C-alpha cells in the first residue's frame, strides 16, 4: 500500500488525478486543502480529507504522518513560501518523494516566438515566483520531480511527451488530463525522474502561441 497525499486537492489537475487514484486499491489517498468542504461533491472514494494550509509547517507535518509520496498542486502569490514549508515539513517527517507541479518558462527554456509570448503573458509576478519556488525544491535533498506543463486545456485526451531541464521546451499546449495521468504514472513508478525537472506538452503543437489564443 502506497500512502499518497495531494496538496491543493481542489485544483483541476489534482481532481483528475484523484479520480484515477481512488480506483487503485493499492493507494491510500489523503486530500489536503483549505476549505475542505469544496470537495463534498467530488468523487473522493475512501480518501482522507484534511483541511489545512500549505503555508503552515504544523498543518503539513501533521498531515504527512505515514505518507510515502507528496504530490503538490499548489498555487498563489506565496508559492515560494509554500515550497519552503513543504520542504521543511518533509524533512521533519522523513518523507522523501515529492511531485511538484510548476509551469513552463521558469528556466527561460521556451524558444522562439512562443517563448516571447509566454514571457509577455507570465512575467508579471507569475514566472519569477514559480521559478523561486522551483529553486527551493531543487536546493533541497528531496527525491523530487518538478513538472512544467505547457498551456493547459480541458480536452478529454491523454497525449503528451516530455523534455528535460536544459532542453528546449516543445509544443505550446497539453490537456490537464494528460498531466494528471503523468502524475499518476510517477506515483505508480516512484523511482522514475528522481531530481529531474520535466517539461510536458502535447506533441505537434509547436506554434507562436496556444491554438485558442
N, C-alpha and C positions, 0 to 999 in steps of 0.2 A: 504493500500500500504506500503510495506517494502522497504526502501531505503538501498541498499547494495553497498558497494564499494569493489572491488578486487584490492589489491596492488600486483604488479608484474604480471599483467594480461596477459603477453605474455608466462608465464610458461605453461608447458604441462598440468598439473593438472588444472590450472586456466582456460585454454581454454576449457577443457572438462566440467568444472563446468559452464562456460559461456554458452555453448551450451544448457545446461539444464535450466539455469536461464532465458535466453531470451525467452523461451517458456512459462514462467509463467507470467500471466497477472497481478498478484498482487505483482510483484517485479519490482522496478525501479533500474536499474543497472548502476553503474559507473565503468569504467575500467581505472586504474591508472598504468602508466608505463613510463619508459624512452623510447624515440624514438617511439612515439605512432604510427607512420606510419607503424610499423611492423604488426599492426592489420588490415591493409587495406583489406587483402584477407580473413579475418576471418568472421564468422557469428556472428556479434555482435548485430543484431536487432536494437532496439532503444536505446541501451546503450550510455551513455555519455562517450566519450573518453577523458582522461586527461593525458597530457604529464607532468610528474613530477618526482621528485627524492625523494624516501622514506627516504633518509638521511637528508632531509631538512624540518624542522618543518613548515616553511612558506608555502611550497608546500602542505604539508599534512593538515594543518589547513584550508586552502582554499578549499581543496577537500572534507573535512569532513563536511562541512556545510549541515545540513539537513539529515545526514546519520544516520541510525539505527544500522547497523551491518558492521563491518570492517572484511574482510577476507584477511589475509596477506599471500601471496605465495612468500615470498622474499628469496633471496639467496645472497651469496657472502661473501668475507672475512670480510666485515664490517657489518655482520648481527647483532652483538651486538649493534652497533651504531644505526642501523635502528630500532631495537627493542626499544631503548631508545627514539628515535624521535617519533615513533608511539605512545608510551605511553604518552609522553608529549603532542602531538597534540590531542590525545583523551581526556586527562584531560582538555586541554584548551577549547575544543569544547563541552564537556559534553557527548561524545559518550562513552557508557559503554561496549557494546558487541563486543568481539574480538575472531575470529577464527584464530589461528596461526599455520602454518604448520612447523614442526621441522623435526626431524629424530629419528630413533631408536638408543638406546645406550647412550643417554645423561645422564642417571642416573646409568649407568653400570648395566642395568636391563636385558641384553640379556645373557641367561645362556649358559653354556657348550661350546662345540667346536665352535658353531656358534658365540657365544659371543667373543671368542678369535679371530676368523676370522674377525668379524666385527671391533674389535679394530685395527687389523692389517691394514685393509682397510681404516679406517676413522680417526685414531688417529692423522694423520699428519695435524693438524690445523683445521680439519673439526669438529670433535666431541667437542673439547674444546670451539670453538666459538659458536656452536649451543647450547651447554649447558649453556654458559654465557647469550646468548640471551633469552633462556627459563627462566632463573632465573630473568632477568629483568621483564618479563611478570608476573611471579609468585609473585614477590615482589610488584607489582602494586595493585591498588584497583579495577582493571577492572574485568568485568564478562567474563573471558577468557575461551577458550578451546584450549589446545595445542594438536595437532595431531602428533603422531610419527609413520609414515608409516614404514613398512618393506621395503626391497629392491623392487624397482618398476619395473614393466614390462608394455608392451603396449597391453596386451591381451584385447580383446573385451568381457569383462565379469565383472559382479558385484558379488563378493563373498568375504565376509570379516567377521571377528569377532574382538572384542575389548578386551583390557586389560587396567587396571588402573595403575597409578603410585603406586609403592610399590609391584606390582605383577610382576612375571617373564614374559618377552615378549614371545609371542608364534609365531611359524612359522618363515619363512625366507623371504617370498615374498608376494606381493599383486599387483593388477593392478592399474594403475593410474585412470582408470575409476571407480574402487571401492572407491578410496579416494575421487574423485570428487563427487561421489554420496553420500558419507557420509557427506561431507561438505554441500552439498545442503540440505540433511536431517536436519543438525543442523541449517541452515539458516531458514528452514521452521518450526523448533521446537526450537526456540532460548533459551528456558528455560532449555533445557537438557544440562547435562555435564558442568554446570557452575563451574568455578575454578577447573576443572579437567584436567589432562594430560592423554591422551588416546592413547594407542598403537593400531595400526590397521594392521592386517595381514590376509592372506588367510588361512582358516582352512586346517589342514592336510598337511602343507608344512614344518614340522619340519625336519631339516637336519643339516649337518655341514656347509652348505652354500647354496645360491640360486641355483636352478636347472641348470641355464645357465652358471654357473662358473665351 
